[in-house]
């Protein structure tokens, strides 16, 4: 009886060792799994601004870049003492102008295209009617503000009363009232449209 139990236990040990060896062999032949990866966090997006906030944000941005923009020589030879050299639009400088405004994140492609068309119209005009002296009417003031004295606009945009209307679900009109005399209107009208990125300025007019 003892011999039988010894034989049975020995046979079981052999089978167990063989089974363990097979599992280890299968484990070694199985390709290793790639290390676990943690999904990257979604990029943080800037909260969408309201039409009024977009208008204020743009003038605030413009105030920071105002000196650099107004220092651009958009009209070549305008400051040249040699009056024999005709004026011409410098498109390298106008590209810097447009790119700086675009970097605000507050203006739409429509707004930028209007400036591009503006510069091309004046380029054509200066070719048809050459000038080499005096001021060029379309550049005798601060372009973005359409004013020769824009301090009041960039300094007060956050404090003046504003009215917001929605002519259509994807359109907004922000009227900022800079008037100091009831009989003299001095307003800036921001015409905005809602794009995928939020509210963007299509144009700015005066009243």
Buried (B, 14 or more C-beta within 10 A) or exposed (E): EEEEEEEEEEEEEEEEEEEEEEEEEEEEEEEEEEEEEEEEEEEEEEEEBBBBBBBBBBBBBBBEBBEEBBEBEBBBBBEEEEEEEEBBBBBEBBEBBBEBBBEBBBBBEBBBEBBBEBBEEBBEBBEEEEBEEEEBEBBEBBBBBEBEEBEBBBEEBEEBEBEBEEEEEEBBBBBBBBEEEEEEEBBBBBBBBBEEEBBBBBBBEEE
